Amino acid sequence: MTIDSSAPRPRANRLESPHPTGGYDQMVTWPNGNVSYLLRGQLHREDGPSFVGADGSRSWHRNGREHRENGPAVFCPDGHHQWWLEGHQVSEAEFRRRTGH
């Protein structure tokens, strides 16, 4: 296998300490336009989506697991939403029952 050293590489910005409101220590911009926010190498962000796709998708993670307490944790480009708590997918009804939202 050969590796094309001229292929576009992700651009990573590492912070000296976690972001004061976002809690992440690295932001990675991928050649395809996707953006990931990481804490110790895992998707993590406290003040917004931890993954923003160039296609319009967005997802929220805490410590590498899908999680959001004030709305759907996953937004797909086709308009589909998914609710997740602590890495477990739940129905919208279960989400509302457990979070009061």
C-alpha angles and dihedrals in degrees: 000000000000125000118219103227090191092061114114113266130206117265111229125194112195118197122215090231133006115291108267096238104015098048093215125124099197137039117196123196111197124211090248091058099259116137125207128190115206140187114198089343097309128105106264138150132152101192102047144341116332091209124041114183124209085230092062097263119138133185136183123218137176117200092344096310128104107256140151129156101191103049144336114333094210129046115186123202090245090061095258115141131200128198118216134177121188092340096312122112113228134181119260089249092052090046091053092046093051099041104029091232 
